[in-house]
Amino acid sequence: MIRWMIRMDVLKAMKNSNFLEVLNDAWNEHTTSMIMIRDILMYMDRVYVSQHSVDPVYDLGLILFRDEVIRYDGIRDNLSNTLLNMIMAERHGEAIHMLSVKNACLMLMALGIHARTVYEEDFENPFLQQSAEFFREEGLRYLSENNASAYIQKVQQRINEESIRARHYLDAMTEVKIIKVLEEELISKNLRIIVDMENSGVVHMLTQDRYEDLNAMYLLLKRVPNGLTVMSSAMSNYLRQQGTALVHELTNGISTSPVQFIENLLSLKSRFDQFLSQAFENDSLFRRVISSDFEHFFNLNPSSPEYLSLFIDDKLKKGSKAMSESDLENVMDRAMILFRHLQEKDVFERYYKQHLAKRLLHTRSLADDAEKSMECGCHFTSKIEGMFKDMQLSATINENIRNMRDAHPEFALPIDFSASVLTTGFWPTHGSAIRCILPSAANEAFEKFKHFYLNSHSGRILNLQPQLGTADLHAEFYPQSSSSSSNPKQKKHKHILCVSTYQMCILMLFNKSNQYTYKEIVEQTAIPEKDLKRALLSLIFGKSTQQVLCRESKGAATTGDRLPVLHEEDVFRVNEEFSSRLFRVKIQTLLAKGETVPEQRETRGKIEEERKLEVEAAIVRIMKSRQRLGHTVLLNEIVNQLKHRFMPSPIMIKKRIEGLIERDYLSRDPSDYNMYTYVAYVCVLSLLADYNEQILYDDLLRGYNILERPVSNCSKPLVVLLELVLFQIVDVEEKNQLIQTNIWLKFTWYDYNLKWNPEEYGGISDVRFPAGKIWKPDVLLYNNVDPNFDPYYPSNLVVYSDGKINWIPPAIVRSSCKMDVTWFPFDDQTCCLKFGSWTYNDRKLVLEQGGNGWDMSEYIENGEWLLVVSQFTTADYPVRRTVKLYECCPDEPYSDVKYCLHIRRRTLYYGFNLIIPCLLISLMTLLGFILPVESGEKLTLVCVFLTMVSQMTPSTSEAVSLIGVFFSSHMIVVSASVVFNVIVLNLHYRTQDTHRMGVWTRKVLLDWFPRLLLMRRPLKSNSNIHNDIRNDLEPLLNRKETSIQMTNDICHLLEQLIADVRYIREFVKNEEEEQEARNDWKFAAMVVDRICLIAFSFVILVSTIGIFSSSPHITV
C-alpha cells in the first residue's frame, strides 16, 4: 500500500508546485493510520515486542515510510532541493509557505526515531553548506559596498533574521549551527578588514568618539574567538600613538608645562575610561590593555614622577584655581590612577616630599585632609605623618616662645620670628647646615630661638636650612617721577615683599649700599651658586615695573629659555620704579619646569644609591628563605618583590649579586655558575630590618580591601573566637538593673589575605595594624546600655604569619541585668554579657567561645559583691552559644555568645547598719512593758525607731525584699506596742467615779490571769490603819445613853465630838472604797502589761527567726 499508493501520489506531485503539501498530507494520513494500528496491536507491543526485542508497530511504520517514500530515488533529492530553494527565496525577500517547511522538518526529525540522522543527512548538512557559500558571497558584497559601521549593522541584521528563521520552522539545534556558520563567514574571515578599515574602522571611531559604533563592533566581535583581541590591539596601537605624542610634545618643548602634560594625560585617561564604560562595557581585556598602554608611555619620560608630583603640588597649593572639595577629591583620585602606573614610585616619593615640604613650610597647603588622602604605601604614609607631626610641634614651640616673650621682655626678638623644627629622615633636608650669612636681625633671632630650644630639648642638634625658609620684607621705593611732586607723602611706595630666605639675604644688602656686583653678592651672602642664581633671576625677571632689582650686564642677555644669564661683572641695584596694585607682593621663585639637568642627575644618583640597598636587602631576604636558587628564578623573585616601588633592571640586580658575593653573603655553586647559595652570617645589611618591615607592610596592604570578609571561599563562614578577661565588677545598680564591668575582650580569627613566609621578610613573624587598617568583626554587646554603644578602645591588631589575628580591646561596659531583690540583702544575682555580630549572620560569621570562656586570673574582688565560687572554671561561669532568628530577617540565623556571672551580696555591712540596730530597738520596745506603769518614758522609747531611714534598700517595685519584710514586721510590733501602752495607761488611771469594773472583768484580770501569770497583788497597808481607828471609835459611837446625869455644857461638847467622829468615819470609809477601786484598776493594768510583754516577746522572737531562717544564705 505504501509502496504503490503513497509513493505514486508523491511522485506525481513532484512535477507540480504543491510537492510539499502532498508530501505533508501523505505523512499526516500515514501517521494517523499508524496510530490506529498501534492501538489495535497494543497487546502485541506490550508483550511480543518486549520479549523478542523487535521494533514496535509505530516505529516499524515510520521505517517503512522513510525507506519506501522519503529515501526513494528522486523524492529524497527533490525534497532537499525544494526546502533549500524555499529558504533561499525567503533570504532574497520572497514570500514562502513557512508552515510547509516547518512540517517537512518535523517529519524528517520524526523519521529519525529518537535521533536526528534523517534530518541531518537529508536537510541540515546541505542547508549549512549552501548557507556558508551564501554568507561568503554576501560578506564580500557588503565589504565592497559599505563602511565598517554599515557592515556591522547588516551582519547584525542577518544574524537576527537567521535566528528568527531557525526558531520558527527549523530544529532548535540548527539555530546554533547556522549562527556559527554565519559568524565564521561574515565575522571571523573578515575580522582584520573590519577593524582596520580606513576612514571607518576602530581608529576612525576612536578619533571621532563614536561610542555607539564602537559598542556595536564590540558586541559583534565578541561573538567570535580572538575578535576582542584584534579589536583591543587596534585600540592599543591608537592609544600608544596618542600617549607617545604627548610625551614627545613635552620632550620637544611643544607642551607648556609639566602640569599641562599631566592634565593632558588625565584627559586622555578620562576619554578612554569613557570608551571603556560606554563602548566596551567595562570589559576586563580592554581595561588591562588601557592600563598597560598608559603604563608604557607614561614611563617613557623619565621625568614623569617629578611631573606628577608637580601636578599634585599645583592642585594642593593655596592660590591655585578654586576647586570644591568633591572636585579636589576627584582630581586626587585621578592622579592616584597615574601613580599606580608609575614604575619608579620611589622617585615620585622623593619629589613629592620636596613639594609637600614647601607647601607645609610656606603654609600654602589647602587642607591637611587633602594632603593625608594620598595613598602611596605604609612606609611613604608614615613619613608624611611625621612631617605633619613636626609642623604641629613647631606651632607649639613658637607659641611657647611668644608666651615667654610676653612674660619676659628681655627675651624680646628684634623681628617677628617663627621657626619650624624638622626631623631628619622625614624631610628632604641636608644632614648638615647649609652655609648662609643671615642679616644681623635674623641671625640674632635665630640664635635666641636656638638657645631656647636646646635648653628644653637637650641632646639635640639644630642645623639651619635656609633654602626652605621665607620672609616678609617691608620695602619702600622712591620713584623718580614723583620727585617733583608737591606732596612729600606721595614720594615713596610701600609694599610688603614675600620672599624666600635667600632673597631676603640679597635684598637686605641694599640697606647698606645702592648697588652690588654679582661677585660681591656671592661673597657677602655665601649662598650656594645655583640657589643664588635662582633667587636673583626671580628678583630681576618680568616687566620693568615688576622687577625688584635692576641689572646692568655686558654679557649675553638671555638663554634659550628666555631667562637672563648672570655674570660676575653684572651690577644690581634697587628698581625704584617698582609698582604693584597689591600692597602685599609675592615674589615667585622660578621653578615652574622642574629640576634642571644637573639637579636631575643629583637626584637620580641619590635614588640609585637607595635602590642598591633595597635590591641587596631583597636578595638577602630571598636567599635566606630559599638557601639555594638559580639566577633566573632569583631575578624573577626580586622583580616581584620590588616592582611596587620601582622596576630594577637585570644589570643592577646582577651587579648587586656580584657585590654580595664579594662580601661573602652569597656564593656560586662550583658545578653550576648560575646557581647561588646563601652564606649564613650573623651580620646582615644595616638597613635590611627596616626594609623588611616596610616591604612586608606594603605587600600585605597591597590590594587589601577592609570591606571584604577574609575567607578563601565566600560560601563558608568565618570563625571568630571570643574570650573575656574579667578585671573588676565596678558597680551594680538594682534600681536601673545594670551592671558595670571592666573587661578585656580577646578576639581571635584567621585572615586569609594576611599570610606570609617569615623567612622571606627577615624572620618577622608578627606585625601590628591600627584598628581601621584591616577587616575586623562587628561584634557588639547586645545588652549594652551605655550611650557609646561601641565602648571598645581602638587598640592595635596583632597579625601573625599564618594569618592568625589577635585583637584585645579593653572596655568598661554597662549592660542590662534582670535582678530579683526578693532576698535582699541575702540575694544572689546572675548577669550575662551577650555578644554577637551586628550585620553578619551565622552563615557568614560564626562567633564561638575562645579558651576557657572566662579568664579570672586578673580579677579584683568587689567590696559589696562576691563571686559565688573560689575557683574559676568554665562550669562555674557558663558560656552559652545560641542561634536565633529575628523578625527583621527571618531567613538569616544570627549567633550570639553569652558570658554569665553569678554574684552574691555581702551582708556584713547591712547586718551592722540595719539589722542589729533594728533588733535592739525592738528589744527596747519590750523593755517598755517592764517599766512601772506610772513611768512616762514608755511612749518616748518608741520615738527612737522613727530615726531609722531605710535609704540603703533597693528602690524597686519588682519584689518586696526580705529586709523589707523584716522592717515591716518590726514596725507592726512597735506600732502595736504603742496602742497597748495607751490601753495600759488608760486602765491604770481609771477610778470608781469614771469606770466601774464588771464581774467578768474582775474575774479575768484580777483572778484568772494573775494565777496563770503567777502574779501577786501588793499589800493593803492603808486599809489596816483605817480599820484600827474604826475599831477604837466603835464603842463610843455605838454607846447608848446612860443614866449618868451630866451638866448641859458637857453634854453639848460630847455631842459635837461624836458628830465629828462620825464624819471622819464616813470619810475614811469612802476613801477606802475609792482606793480599793483604784488598786483594782492598777492591778488590772499590770496584768495587761505583763500579757503584752510575753506576747510581744514571742511575736518578735518568732518573726525574727522565721524571716532570717528563710534567707538562702548569710555571707559576710
PEDAPE-V491344 format. One line per field, one symbol per residue. burial: # if it has 24 or more other C-alpha atoms within 12 Angstrom, else .. Layout:
# PEDAPE-V491344
burial: ???
This chain:
# PEDAPE-V491344
burial: .#...##.###.##....######.##..##..#.....................###########.####...##.###########.......#.#.#############...#.#######..##.###.###.##..##...###.######.##..##.##..###..##.#####################..#######...##.############..##############.######..#......##########.#########..##....###.#############################..........#..##.##############################.##...###.########.######.##..#..##..#...........#...#######..####......####..#..##.###..#........############.####..............##################....####..##.####...###########....#######...........####..##########.....######..###.......##..##..#####################..##.###.########...###.##..#....####......#####....##..##.############......##.......#################..######################.###.######.#.############.....###..#.#####.###############.####################.###.#######.#####..#.#..####.........#.###...........###############..#...##..##.##########..#....##.##..#.......##......#######.###.######.###########......#.......##..##...............#...#..................................#.........###################..##.##..##..##..#...#.
